Amino acid sequence: MPSADPGPSGLRYHQLHRLGWSSWPRAVLGVLGMVLALMVVVPVLLTGTYDGILGEPFGELSIDPLTPVGLVLVCLSLAAAVPVVIAATRLAQGLPGGWIISVVGRLRWGWLLTCMGLALLALGGALLLALVLPEHGGAAVEGAVNDATDRTVAFALIILLLIPLQAAGEEYAFRGYLTQAVGGLVAGRAGTAVAVVVPAFLFALAHGAQDAPVFIDRFAFGVVAGVLVIATGGLEAGIAMHVLNNWVVFGLSLAFGNIDEALAPIAGTWWMLPGTLVQSLGYLALVAWVARRRHLETTTREVVLEPKPPRV
């Protein structure tokens, strides 16, 4: 049965776990289940399926050096976070998967497409700035264009079709489940801050070995994406920025550099940070302005439900 009305502001995105079973044990259980599924179960299933059923006709499965099949497996492993997070939300919190995507319980397609356009504007400004910075702000745009081969075409198609799924998977995991798991347990402004900073730190950390400029660049991206999730009431703005970023990084590496370095760059230059700040803060300002003009819903209209009794 529903309890008292939550007031005119309702629940914000990072508080949505409070609609279901919200407790530290369940949050920890959900996070551990998600990590186990994505780090062990999904890679084993995908690799085993390829080795046992598909195999050689599709090419070699390798991450280092990166092959087209290797990139497909990486993208699908990360894209699997979407169903994994939905399952974790239903099993650990007893909530429908739609609450992961937004405060209205569904993907707002029109808003996602709008954010793609705004992300393109912000990214264009950052790329122009990178061209006038020393070392091109870390952008791989030097030298001649790489030769177009069958391998290049294969990579291009994979980047175009699967990178959006990979980016969405990462957003579901870090700005989705982790943000709600933390934000549903810590009250007030502290809860909002922790719900942004903790997933951003773990997002940067999850990319493995990296130097300080690359880590800070990823952490800054995570912070801005986390602010966007709470400010807009959903994952759409973060997904749009993530997709555009990855398209450009992989596309430039494929066209001008070495795509192996795009998968998990570990070294960068401090000159990459001005471009990141211009892009991220510019995108944040554009999204916030358009969201206000559209009167975008950023809190739930639902009545807060009584916590469901734990399953025996």
MIDO-650821 format. One line per 3 residues: for each residue x, y, z of N, C-alpha, C. Coordinates in Angstrom, 2 decimals. Example, Ala and Ser with C-alpha at 12.3 -4.5 7.8 and 13.67 -1.06 7.14 Angstrom:
13.19:-5.69:7.80:12.30:-4.50:7.80:13.20:-3.30:7.80  12.85:-2.25:7.08:13.67:-1.06:7.14:12.90:0.03:7.87
# end
This chain:
0.85:-1.20:0.00:0.00:0.00:0.00:0.88:1.25:0.00  0.49:2.29:-0.71:1.31:3.50:-0.73:1.24:4.25:0.58  2.33:4.92:0.88:2.38:5.73:2.08:2.02:7.16:1.71
2.40:8.10:2.58:2.06:9.50:2.34:2.71:10.01:1.07  2.07:11.02:0.48:2.62:11.62:-0.73:3.99:12.21:-0.42  5.00:12.01:-1.33:6.34:12.47:-1.05:6.53:13.96:-1.17
5.49:14.71:-1.56:5.64:16.15:-1.70:5.79:16.53:-3.15  5.84:17.84:-3.44:5.84:18.30:-4.82:7.09:17.89:-5.59  8.20:17.65:-4.92:9.43:17.34:-5.65:9.58:15.87:-5.96
8.89:14.96:-5.24:9.00:13.54:-5.48:10.41:13.02:-5.23  10.72:11.91:-5.87:12.04:11.30:-5.75:12.90:11.67:-6.94  14.16:12.00:-6.66:15.11:12.27:-7.74:15.72:10.96:-8.21
16.45:11.01:-9.32:16.92:9.78:-9.95:17.71:8.91:-8.99  18.64:9.49:-8.24:19.51:8.68:-7.39:18.79:8.11:-6.17  17.53:8.49:-5.96:16.76:8.01:-4.82:15.75:6.93:-5.19
15.73:6.49:-6.44:14.66:5.62:-6.92:14.64:4.24:-6.28  15.78:3.79:-5.74:15.76:2.49:-5.05:14.83:2.51:-3.84  14.50:3.71:-3.36:13.60:3.81:-2.21:12.18:3.39:-2.56
11.90:3.23:-3.85:10.58:2.73:-4.24:10.45:1.23:-3.95  11.56:0.55:-3.76:11.53:-0.88:-3.53:12.22:-1.28:-2.24  12.95:-2.37:-2.26:13.70:-2.83:-1.09:15.02:-2.06:-1.03
15.12:-1.10:-0.17:16.31:-0.26:-0.09:17.01:-0.49:1.24  18.16:-1.16:1.20:18.94:-1.42:2.41:20.38:-1.68:1.98  21.30:-1.51:2.92:22.71:-1.75:2.62:22.97:-3.19:2.16
22.43:-4.21:2.85:22.68:-5.58:2.38:22.20:-5.81:0.95  21.02:-5.30:0.61:20.50:-5.51:-0.74:21.31:-4.71:-1.78  21.75:-3.50:-1.42:22.58:-2.73:-2.34:23.91:-3.44:-2.60
24.53:-3.94:-1.53:25.80:-4.66:-1.67:25.60:-5.93:-2.47  24.51:-6.65:-2.19:24.22:-7.87:-2.92:24.02:-7.59:-4.40  23.28:-6.53:-4.71:23.05:-6.19:-6.11:24.33:-5.81:-6.83
25.19:-5.01:-6.17:26.46:-4.60:-6.79:27.37:-5.81:-7.00  27.48:-6.67:-5.99:28.34:-7.86:-6.13:27.82:-8.78:-7.23  26.50:-8.94:-7.30:25.93:-9.76:-8.36:26.22:-9.19:-9.73
26.09:-7.87:-9.86:26.37:-7.21:-11.13:27.83:-7.39:-11.54  28.74:-7.17:-10.59:30.17:-7.31:-10.88:30.52:-8.74:-11.27  30.00:-9.71:-10.53:30.27:-11.12:-10.83:29.77:-11.48:-12.23
28.57:-11.03:-12.55:28.01:-11.35:-13.86:28.83:-10.74:-14.99  29.23:-9.47:-14.82:29.93:-8.77:-15.90:31.41:-9.14:-16.00  32.03:-9.47:-14.88:33.46:-9.78:-14.89:33.75:-11.25:-15.15
32.81:-12.13:-14.83:33.07:-13.57:-14.95:32.07:-14.26:-15.87  30.79:-14.20:-15.52:29.79:-15.01:-16.21:29.66:-14.61:-17.68  29.46:-13.32:-17.96:29.24:-12.88:-19.34:30.47:-13.14:-20.21
31.71:-12.75:-19.81:32.87:-13.05:-20.66:33.05:-14.54:-20.93  32.83:-15.37:-19.92:32.97:-16.82:-20.12:31.94:-17.33:-21.12  30.70:-16.89:-20.98:29.65:-17.33:-21.89:29.93:-16.88:-23.33
30.33:-15.61:-23.50:30.59:-15.10:-24.85:31.80:-15.78:-25.48  32.88:-15.92:-24.71:34.08:-16.56:-25.24:33.82:-18.02:-25.55  33.12:-18.71:-24.64:32.81:-20.11:-24.87:31.92:-20.31:-26.08
30.95:-19.42:-26.27:30.07:-19.50:-27.43:30.85:-19.32:-28.71  31.77:-18.36:-28.73:32.56:-18.12:-29.93:33.46:-19.30:-30.24  34.20:-19.75:-29.22:35.14:-20.86:-29.44:34.42:-22.16:-29.81
33.26:-22.37:-29.21:32.59:-23.65:-29.41:31.67:-23.72:-30.61  31.14:-22.55:-31.04:30.13:-22.58:-32.09:30.58:-21.84:-33.35  31.19:-20.69:-33.17:31.52:-19.86:-34.34:32.91:-20.17:-34.85
33.92:-19.64:-34.16:35.30:-20.01:-34.48:35.90:-19.32:-35.68  36.82:-20.00:-36.32:37.73:-19.46:-37.30:37.10:-18.68:-38.46  35.97:-19.09:-39.02:35.45:-18.33:-40.17:35.27:-16.84:-39.90
35.10:-16.47:-38.64:34.88:-15.06:-38.31:36.16:-14.34:-37.91  37.28:-15.04:-37.91:38.55:-14.41:-37.58:39.02:-14.72:-36.18  40.21:-14.23:-35.87:40.85:-14.52:-34.58:40.24:-13.65:-33.47
40.04:-14.28:-32.32:39.57:-13.55:-31.14:40.78:-13.10:-30.34  41.04:-11.80:-30.36:42.20:-11.26:-29.66:41.93:-9.83:-29.21  42.41:-9.50:-28.02:42.31:-8.14:-27.50:43.62:-7.39:-27.66
44.72:-8.10:-27.61:46.06:-7.50:-27.75:46.93:-8.39:-28.63  47.04:-8.06:-29.93:46.48:-6.90:-30.62:44.97:-7.06:-30.83  44.29:-5.94:-30.97:42.84:-5.95:-31.11:42.44:-6.40:-32.51
41.53:-7.36:-32.56:40.95:-7.81:-33.82:39.48:-7.42:-33.86  38.86:-7.43:-35.04:37.42:-7.12:-35.10:36.59:-8.01:-34.18  36.88:-9.31:-34.15:36.14:-10.20:-33.27:36.39:-9.83:-31.81
37.62:-9.46:-31.48:37.92:-9.04:-30.12:37.11:-7.82:-29.71  36.98:-6.84:-30.62:36.20:-5.64:-30.32:34.72:-5.98:-30.17  34.21:-6.89:-30.99:32.82:-7.33:-30.84:32.59:-7.92:-29.47
33.50:-8.79:-29.03:33.34:-9.43:-27.71:33.41:-8.41:-26.58  34.30:-7.42:-26.70:34.39:-6.38:-25.68:33.10:-5.57:-25.63  32.60:-5.17:-26.79:31.36:-4.37:-26.83:30.18:-5.14:-26.27
30.06:-6.41:-26.65:28.93:-7.21:-26.17:29.05:-7.48:-24.67  30.28:-7.66:-24.18:30.48:-7.88:-22.74:30.00:-6.68:-21.93  30.29:-5.47:-22.43:29.87:-4.26:-21.72:28.40:-3.96:-21.96
27.91:-4.24:-23.17:26.48:-4.04:-23.46:25.61:-4.94:-22.59  26.17:-6.09:-22.19:25.42:-7.01:-21.34:25.06:-6.40:-20.00  25.69:-5.27:-19.64:25.34:-4.59:-18.39:23.88:-4.14:-18.38
23.30:-3.90:-19.55:21.90:-3.46:-19.59:20.98:-4.54:-19.02  20.97:-5.76:-19.57:20.10:-6.79:-18.95:20.55:-7.20:-17.56  21.86:-7.17:-17.30:22.35:-7.54:-15.96:21.85:-6.55:-14.91
21.92:-5.26:-15.21:21.45:-4.24:-14.27:19.94:-4.33:-14.07  19.21:-4.56:-15.15:17.76:-4.72:-15.03:17.43:-5.90:-14.12  18.17:-7.02:-14.29:17.95:-8.20:-13.44:18.31:-7.91:-12.00
19.42:-7.20:-11.77:19.83:-6.87:-10.40:18.80:-5.97:-9.73  18.27:-5.01:-10.48:17.26:-4.10:-9.93:15.99:-4.85:-9.54  15.60:-5.81:-10.36:14.39:-6.56:-10.06:14.61:-7.53:-8.90
15.76:-8.21:-8.88:15.99:-9.23:-7.86:16.38:-8.64:-6.51  17.24:-7.62:-6.52:17.74:-7.07:-5.25:16.82:-5.98:-4.70  16.21:-5.17:-5.57:15.36:-4.08:-5.09:13.86:-4.32:-5.35
13.54:-5.35:-6.12:12.13:-5.63:-6.40:11.46:-4.58:-7.26  12.22:-3.95:-8.16:11.69:-2.87:-9.00:11.75:-3.24:-10.47  10.80:-2.76:-11.28:10.89:-2.95:-12.73:12.13:-2.26:-13.29
12.67:-2.83:-14.36:13.90:-2.29:-14.94:13.78:-0.89:-15.48  12.55:-0.44:-15.77:12.38:0.90:-16.32:12.85:2.01:-15.40  12.87:1.74:-14.09:13.31:2.77:-13.15:14.81:3.02:-13.23
15.55:2.15:-13.91:16.97:2.40:-14.11:17.19:3.51:-15.12  16.33:3.61:-16.12:16.59:4.55:-17.20:16.17:5.97:-16.88  15.05:6.16:-16.13:14.64:7.53:-15.84:13.58:7.57:-14.76
13.26:8.77:-14.31:12.24:8.95:-13.27:10.83:8.74:-13.78  10.67:8.60:-15.09:9.34:8.28:-15.63:9.22:6.79:-15.94  10.26:6.03:-15.65:10.19:4.59:-15.80:10.36:4.08:-17.21
10.91:4.90:-18.10:11.11:4.48:-19.49:12.16:5.36:-20.14  12.63:4.93:-21.32:13.57:5.73:-22.09:12.82:6.83:-22.82  13.28:8.07:-22.66:12.67:9.22:-23.34:13.41:9.44:-24.66
12.90:8.78:-25.73:13.62:8.77:-27.00:13.83:10.17:-27.58  12.82:11.02:-27.50:12.97:12.37:-28.02:14.06:13.13:-27.30  14.13:12.97:-25.99:15.16:13.64:-25.20:16.53:13.07:-25.52
16.63:11.75:-25.72:17.91:11.14:-26.09:18.44:11.71:-27.40  17.57:11.83:-28.40:17.99:12.37:-29.69:18.40:13.84:-29.56  17.67:14.59:-28.74:18.06:15.98:-28.50:19.43:16.06:-27.88
19.69:15.21:-26.92:21.00:15.19:-26.24:22.11:14.79:-27.20  21.82:13.92:-28.16:22.83:13.57:-29.16:23.25:14.80:-29.94  22.27:15.62:-30.31:22.59:16.85:-31.02:23.39:17.82:-30.17
23.02:17.96:-28.90:23.75:18.85:-28.01:25.16:18.33:-27.75  25.30:17.01:-27.63:26.63:16.42:-27.44:27.52:16.67:-28.64  26.92:16.63:-29.83:27.69:16.90:-31.05:28.19:18.34:-31.07
27.36:19.28:-30.64:27.79:20.68:-30.57:28.95:20.85:-29.59  28.82:20.27:-28.41:29.87:20.39:-27.40:31.15:19.71:-27.85  31.01:18.57:-28.48:32.19:17.83:-28.95:32.90:18.59:-30.06
32.12:19.23:-30.93:32.73:20.03:-31.99:33.57:21.17:-31.42  33.06:21.83:-30.40:33.83:22.89:-29.76:35.10:22.37:-29.13  35.04:21.20:-28.51:36.23:20.62:-27.88:37.27:20.23:-28.92
36.83:19.68:-30.05:37.77:19.28:-31.09:38.46:20.50:-31.71  37.70:21.58:-31.90:38.31:22.81:-32.42:39.36:23.34:-31.45  39.05:23.30:-30.16:40.03:23.74:-29.16:41.25:22.83:-29.17
41.04:21.52:-29.32:42.16:20.58:-29.30:43.14:20.86:-30.44  42.63:21.33:-31.57:43.50:21.58:-32.71:44.49:22.71:-32.48  44.17:23.63:-31.57:45.08:24.76:-31.32:45.93:24.55:-30.07
45.70:23.46:-29.36:46.49:23.16:-28.17:47.74:22.38:-28.54  48.81:22.50:-27.75:49.99:21.67:-27.98:49.62:20.19:-27.97  50.25:19.44:-28.84:49.99:18.00:-28.96:48.53:17.72:-29.29
47.83:18.72:-29.84:46.42:18.59:-30.24:45.54:18.12:-29.11  45.90:18.48:-27.88:45.08:18.13:-26.74:44.88:16.64:-26.58  45.82:15.86:-27.10:45.70:14.41:-26.98:44.89:13.77:-28.08
44.35:14.55:-29.03:43.56:13.97:-30.11:44.46:13.35:-31.17  44.07:12.18:-31.65:44.87:11.44:-32.63:44.52:11.90:-34.04  45.02:13.08:-34.43:44.68:13.62:-35.74:45.93:13.96:-36.55
47.07:13.44:-36.16:48.30:13.74:-36.87:48.58:12.65:-37.90  49.36:13.01:-38.94:49.80:12.03:-39.91:48.77:11.78:-41.00  49.14:10.85:-41.90:48.28:10.54:-43.03:47.13:9.63:-42.59
46.09:9.63:-43.40:44.96:8.75:-43.14:45.37:7.31:-43.41  45.00:6.42:-42.52:45.34:5.00:-42.69:44.66:4.43:-43.93  45.28:3.42:-44.51:44.71:2.77:-45.69:43.39:2.09:-45.33
42.46:2.13:-46.29:41.18:1.45:-46.10:41.31:0.00:-46.56  41.13:-0.91:-45.62:41.22:-2.33:-45.90:39.94:-3.02:-45.42  39.83:-4.32:-45.69:38.68:-5.07:-45.19:38.62:-5.01:-43.67
39.79:-5.05:-43.04:39.85:-4.98:-41.58:39.35:-3.61:-41.09  39.73:-2.55:-41.80:39.29:-1.21:-41.43:37.77:-1.08:-41.55  37.22:-1.60:-42.63:35.77:-1.55:-42.83:35.06:-2.33:-41.73
35.60:-3.49:-41.37:34.99:-4.30:-40.31:34.97:-3.53:-39.00  36.11:-2.91:-38.66:36.17:-2.12:-37.44:35.18:-0.95:-37.49  35.09:-0.30:-38.65:34.19:0.85:-38.78:32.73:0.46:-38.53
32.32:-0.67:-39.06:30.95:-1.14:-38.87:30.69:-1.50:-37.40  31.67:-2.13:-36.79:31.53:-2.49:-35.37:31.42:-1.24:-34.51  32.26:-0.25:-34.80:32.22:1.01:-34.04:30.86:1.68:-34.21
30.37:1.73:-35.43:29.09:2.40:-35.69:27.92:1.70:-35.00  27.90:0.38:-35.04:26.73:-0.38:-34.59:26.79:-0.82:-33.13  27.97:-1.15:-32.63:28.06:-1.74:-31.30:28.55:-0.78:-30.22
29.28:0.26:-30.60:29.75:1.22:-29.59:28.58:1.85:-28.83  27.44:2.20:-29.48:26.31:2.72:-28.69:25.83:1.75:-27.62  25.82:0.45:-27.93:25.40:-0.54:-26.94:26.41:-0.63:-25.80
27.69:-0.58:-26.15:28.75:-0.62:-25.12:28.64:0.59:-24.20  28.46:1.78:-24.78:28.35:2.99:-23.98:27.12:2.96:-23.08  26.00:2.49:-23.63:24.77:2.39:-22.84:24.97:1.43:-21.67
25.67:0.32:-21.91:25.92:-0.64:-20.85:26.72:-0.04:-19.71  27.74:0.72:-20.04:28.55:1.36:-19.00:27.73:2.38:-18.22  26.86:3.10:-18.90:26.02:4.08:-18.20:25.01:3.39:-17.29
24.43:2.30:-17.74:23.51:1.53:-16.90:24.20:1.08:-15.62  25.45:0.62:-15.76:26.16:0.09:-14.59:26.62:1.19:-13.65  27.31:2.21:-14.17:27.94:3.21:-13.30:27.00:4.35:-12.94
26.39:4.99:-13.92:25.47:6.10:-13.61:24.07:5.59:-13.29  23.81:4.32:-13.57:22.53:3.74:-13.27:22.52:3.04:-11.91  22.92:1.77:-11.91:22.77:0.98:-10.69:23.62:1.52:-9.53
24.89:1.85:-9.79:25.75:2.32:-8.69:25.23:3.64:-8.13  24.80:4.53:-8.99:24.26:5.82:-8.52:23.04:5.61:-7.64  22.14:4.74:-8.05:20.94:4.50:-7.26:21.23:3.70:-6.00
22.18:2.78:-6.07:22.52:1.97:-4.90:23.06:2.85:-3.78  23.90:3.83:-4.13:24.46:4.74:-3.13:23.44:5.79:-2.73  22.81:6.41:-3.72:21.88:7.50:-3.44:20.64:7.07:-2.69
20.27:5.80:-2.81:19.10:5.33:-2.10:19.32:5.11:-0.62  20.59:5.15:-0.21:20.91:4.84:1.19:21.42:6.03:1.98  21.98:7.01:1.30:22.54:8.18:1.98:21.63:9.37:1.73
21.16:10.00:2.79:20.17:11.06:2.67:20.81:12.43:2.46  20.00:13.38:2.00:20.41:14.78:1.91:21.42:15.07:0.83  22.07:16.23:0.97:23.07:16.65:-0.01:24.26:15.70:-0.05
24.59:15.14:1.09:25.70:14.18:1.13:25.39:12.99:0.22  24.13:12.54:0.23:23.74:11.44:-0.63:23.88:11.79:-2.10  23.50:13.02:-2.45:23.64:13.46:-3.84:25.10:13.50:-4.26
25.96:14.06:-3.41:27.38:14.16:-3.73:28.02:12.79:-3.86  27.73:11.90:-2.91:28.31:10.56:-2.93:27.82:9.79:-4.14  26.54:9.98:-4.50:25.97:9.28:-5.64:26.62:9.70:-6.96
27.23:10.88:-6.99:27.94:11.35:-8.18:29.41:10.93:-8.13  30.07:11.17:-7.00:31.52:11.00:-6.92:31.94:9.53:-6.89  31.25:8.70:-6.12:31.66:7.30:-5.99:31.59:6.56:-7.34
30.47:6.61:-8.07:30.46:5.94:-9.38:31.49:6.52:-10.35  31.73:7.84:-10.30:32.72:8.45:-11.18:34.12:7.91:-10.88  34.45:7.80:-9.59:35.76:7.27:-9.20:35.90:5.81:-9.63
34.86:5.00:-9.40:34.92:3.59:-9.78:34.96:3.43:-11.29  34.29:4.32:-12.02:34.31:4.30:-13.48:35.73:4.51:-13.99  36.42:5.51:-13.44:37.80:5.76:-13.85:38.71:4.60:-13.44
38.51:4.09:-12.25:39.33:3.00:-11.73:39.15:1.72:-12.54  37.94:1.50:-13.04:37.63:0.26:-13.76:38.36:0.15:-15.09  38.94:1.24:-15.58:39.66:1.20:-16.85:41.09:0.67:-16.71
41.48:0.28:-15.50:42.78:-0.35:-15.31:43.92:0.63:-15.21  45.12:0.16:-15.56:46.34:0.97:-15.45:46.23:2.20:-16.34  46.58:3.36:-15.78:46.51:4.62:-16.53:47.29:5.68:-15.78
47.78:6.67:-16.52:48.51:7.73:-15.83:47.53:8.78:-15.32  48.07:9.78:-14.61:47.23:10.76:-13.94:46.32:11.55:-14.89  46.83:12.07:-16.03:45.93:12.82:-16.92:44.75:12.00:-17.43
45.00:10.74:-17.79:43.91:9.90:-18.30:42.91:9.60:-17.20  43.41:9.30:-15.99:42.51:9.00:-14.86:41.63:10.22:-14.55  42.24:11.39:-14.47:41.47:12.59:-14.15:40.47:12.90:-15.26
40.88:12.67:-16.52:39.97:12.89:-17.64:38.74:12.00:-17.51  38.94:10.74:-17.19:37.82:9.80:-17.04:36.98:10.13:-15.80  37.65:10.50:-14.73:36.93:10.86:-13.52:36.05:12.09:-13.76
36.60:13.09:-14.46:35.83:14.29:-14.77:34.62:13.96:-15.64  34.82:13.07:-16.61:33.70:12.62:-17.44:32.62:11.99:-16.57  33.05:11.13:-15.62:32.10:10.46:-14.75:31.34:11.42:-13.86
32.02:12.44:-13.37:31.35:13.43:-12.52:30.29:14.19:-13.30  30.65:14.65:-14.50:29.69:15.40:-15.31:28.51:14.51:-15.69  28.79:13.26:-16.08:27.70:12.35:-16.43:26.80:12.09:-15.22
27.40:11.98:-14.03:26.61:11.78:-12.82:25.74:12.97:-12.49  26.28:14.17:-12.66:25.48:15.38:-12.44:24.33:15.44:-13.44  24.61:15.08:-14.69:23.58:15.10:-15.71:22.44:14.14:-15.39
22.78:12.96:-14.89:21.76:11.97:-14.56:20.78:12.52:-13.53  21.31:13.13:-12.49:20.45:13.67:-11.43:19.73:14.92:-11.91  20.43:15.78:-12.65:19.82:17.04:-13.09:18.72:16.83:-14.12
18.81:15.76:-14.93:17.81:15.53:-15.98:16.86:14.39:-15.63  17.13:13.67:-14.55:16.24:12.61:-14.14:16.35:11.34:-14.94  17.47:11.12:-15.62:17.61:9.90:-16.40:18.98:9.75:-17.02
19.19:8.60:-17.67:20.49:8.26:-18.25:20.69:8.81:-19.66  19.67:9.38:-20.26:19.74:9.72:-21.68:20.90:10.67:-22.01  21.08:11.72:-21.21:22.13:12.70:-21.49:23.51:12.07:-21.37
23.70:11.23:-20.36:24.99:10.56:-20.19:25.27:9.58:-21.31  24.26:8.84:-21.75:24.44:7.90:-22.85:24.83:8.64:-24.12  24.15:9.75:-24.41:24.45:10.51:-25.62:25.89:11.00:-25.62
26.34:11.56:-24.50:27.72:12.05:-24.42:28.72:10.91:-24.54  28.42:9.79:-23.92:29.31:8.64:-23.94:29.43:8.07:-25.35  28.31:7.93:-26.04:28.32:7.39:-27.40:29.14:8.28:-28.32
28.88:9.59:-28.29:29.62:10.51:-29.17:31.11:10.49:-28.86  31.47:10.50:-27.58:32.89:10.44:-27.20:33.56:9.20:-27.77  32.93:8.04:-27.58:33.55:6.80:-28.02:33.60:6.69:-29.54
32.57:7.17:-30.21:32.62:7.20:-31.66:33.82:8.00:-32.16  34.04:9.16:-31.56:35.14:10.01:-32.00:36.49:9.39:-31.66  36.64:8.88:-30.44:37.91:8.28:-30.02:38.27:7.10:-30.91
37.33:6.19:-31.10:37.60:5.02:-31.93:37.74:5.40:-33.39  36.91:6.34:-33.85:36.98:6.76:-35.25:38.29:7.42:-35.60  38.77:8.33:-34.75:40.05:8.98:-35.01:41.21:7.99:-34.94
41.14:7.08:-34.00:42.21:6.07:-33.90:42.22:5.16:-35.11  41.04:4.81:-35.61:40.98:3.96:-36.79:41.46:4.69:-38.03  41.14:5.98:-38.13:41.48:6.74:-39.34:42.92:7.22:-39.35
43.45:7.64:-38.17:44.77:8.28:-38.15:45.81:7.55:-37.30  45.35:6.73:-36.38:46.31:6.15:-35.44:46.25:4.65:-35.38  46.31:4.13:-34.16:46.30:2.69:-33.90:45.09:2.37:-33.03
44.16:1.60:-33.55:42.92:1.33:-32.82:43.19:0.55:-31.54  44.31:-0.16:-31.45:44.64:-0.87:-30.21:44.71:0.11:-29.03  45.18:1.33:-29.30:45.34:2.31:-28.24:44.01:2.93:-27.81
42.99:2.83:-28.66:41.69:3.42:-28.33:40.93:2.58:-27.32  41.19:1.27:-27.29:40.42:0.39:-26.43:40.63:0.71:-24.96  41.87:0.93:-24.57:42.16:1.23:-23.17:43.42:2.07:-23.08
43.35:3.36:-23.50:44.54:4.21:-23.42:45.00:4.37:-21.99  46.30:4.22:-21.77:46.84:4.31:-20.42:47.71:5.53:-20.22  48.05:6.22:-21.29:48.92:7.39:-21.17:48.31:8.55:-21.95
48.46:9.74:-21.40:47.93:10.93:-22.05:48.75:12.14:-21.68  48.28:13.29:-22.08:48.95:14.54:-21.79:48.00:15.45:-21.03  48.57:16.33:-20.20:47.72:17.25:-19.44:46.97:18.19:-20.37
47.42:18.31:-21.64:46.73:19.19:-22.58:45.38:18.63:-23.02  45.10:17.36:-22.68:43.80:16.81:-23.02:42.70:17.34:-22.10  43.08:17.82:-20.91:42.09:18.24:-19.93:41.32:19.51:-20.30
41.96:20.54:-20.90:41.16:21.71:-21.30:40.04:21.36:-22.26  40.33:20.49:-23.22:39.30:20.08:-24.16:38.17:19.33:-23.47  38.55:18.46:-22.52:37.54:17.72:-21.77:36.64:18.65:-20.98
37.24:19.65:-20.33:36.46:20.58:-19.52:35.54:21.43:-20.39  36.05:21.90:-21.52:35.21:22.70:-22.43:34.04:21.87:-22.92  34.32:20.64:-23.35:33.26:19.78:-23.85:32.25:19.44:-22.76
32.75:18.96:-21.62:31.85:18.48:-20.56:31.02:19.60:-19.96  31.68:20.72:-19.62:30.94:21.82:-19.01:30.03:22.51:-20.01  30.49:22.60:-21.27:29.63:23.17:-22.31:28.40:22.30:-22.53
28.59:21.00:-22.56:27.46:20.08:-22.73:26.52:20.16:-21.53  27.08:20.21:-20.34:26.27:20.31:-19.13:25.40:21.57:-19.17  25.99:22.69:-19.58:25.23:23.94:-19.65:24.14:23.87:-20.71
24.46:23.31:-21.88:23.46:23.19:-22.95:22.29:22.30:-22.52  22.63:21.15:-21.94:21.59:20.21:-21.53:20.70:20.83:-20.45  21.32:21.49:-19.46:20.55:22.10:-18.39:19.61:23.17:-18.94
20.09:23.96:-19.88:19.27:25.03:-20.45:18.08:24.47:-21.23  18.35:23.47:-22.08:17.27:22.89:-22.88:16.29:22.15:-21.98  16.79:21.45:-20.97:15.91:20.72:-20.06:14.94:21.67:-19.34
15.46:22.84:-18.92:14.60:23.82:-18.26:13.53:24.34:-19.21  13.92:24.62:-20.44:12.96:25.14:-21.41:11.89:24.11:-21.75  12.26:22.85:-21.70:11.30:21.78:-22.01:10.50:21.35:-20.78
10.84:21.89:-19.64:10.22:21.47:-18.39:10.33:19.96:-18.22  11.54:19.46:-18.46:11.80:18.02:-18.39:11.56:17.52:-16.97  10.91:16.38:-16.86:10.66:15.81:-15.55:11.96:15.29:-14.94
12.28:15.78:-13.77:13.51:15.36:-13.09:13.23:14.67:-11.77  11.97:14.56:-11.41:11.58:13.81:-10.21:10.39:12.94:-10.56  10.20:11.91:-9.77:9.10:11.00:-10.04:7.77:11.59:-9.58
6.72:11.28:-10.33:5.38:11.67:-9.91:4.74:10.59:-9.05  5.43:9.44:-8.95:4.84:8.32:-8.23:4.76:8.61:-6.74  3.82:7.97:-6.08:3.78:8.00:-4.63:4.83:7.02:-4.14
5.57:7.41:-3.11:6.58:6.52:-2.58:5.91:5.32:-1.95  6.31:4.12:-2.33:5.69:2.91:-1.80:6.32:2.53:-0.48  5.52:1.86:0.36:6.07:1.29:1.59:7.14:0.28:1.20
8.26:0.20:1.92:9.26:-0.81:1.58:8.63:-2.19:1.58  8.93:-2.94:0.52:8.36:-4.26:0.42:8.99:-5.19:1.46  8.21:-6.13:2.01:8.79:-7.06:2.98:9.83:-7.94:2.32
10.95:-8.18:2.98:11.99:-9.01:2.36:11.46:-10.41:2.05  11.99:-10.98:0.98:11.61:-12.34:0.66:12.24:-13.30:1.66  11.50:-14.31:2.01:12.01:-15.30:2.95:12.82:-16.33:2.18
# end
